[in-house]
Amino acid sequence: MKPAWKARSSKWGLRTFSVVAFLVAWELAGQGNELLLPPFSKVVVAFGDLLISGELTAGFAVSLQAFVLGFGLALLVGLLLGFAMGRLRAFALVFNPYLDILLAAPAIAFIPLMVVWFGLGLSSRVGVVFTFAVVIIAVNTYTGVRGVDPQLMEMGRAFGLSEFQLFRKIILPAALPLIMGGMRLGVARAFVGMVASDIILVSVGIGAVIQKYNATFRTAPLFATVLAVILLAVGMMEGMQAIERRAYRGSKSLVELR
């Protein structure tokens, strides 16, 4: 059996090799027709130009307003609804069919409704981000709360724990992995909603930057903008995974302390 540090080194070595091989292949493939696929070196130069000009940061500053507001609202509503459905059967009976419908329906189909309800401003973009993220957060929270071992709940009640103590000492630690998983997926879906609203709903923020270079067939800055979107999304997902791992360790510690 390999030591842990050797296993980690091997994993990161393979990842590094795959990334380098992909970038080299991209650079070589881009030497043929730069209109279809610009070389990676030119995309890097364009990326630097966009940063220096401030166009990229200004676009993200506008787009992230909708992301922060929409995801924050989705987090609040999704967690509260999921906990309520998990603890109160009446809530589950009422809201579960609607969550199933929203989970199955493509969220992008609700964009025209946002225009009708909220117009073309920030409110509609926030609504799109909220719609993309809230369902997965609520469903994961509900699943996590419903999946708590009933024997643990009965044991807690036998020891005279109040509802709040049951929530803090049993329900939350047991459900936390699924809740954090829902939040991580919610971040990804909210980011997709942010970009979709910027491109489809109204051309602002990072969506306006993408539309600008797409319309003028300037593929190097177009690829650079798309690459920036991907890097930011991956960074957010990695950050959420780090929080998820820390929360999972904390929930295990709470279980051990009990």
Summary of the structure (lengths in Angstrom):
residues: 258
radius of gyration: 22.5
end to end distance: 33.9
largest distance: 73.4
contacts: 823
relative contact order: 0.13
helix: 87%
strand: 0%
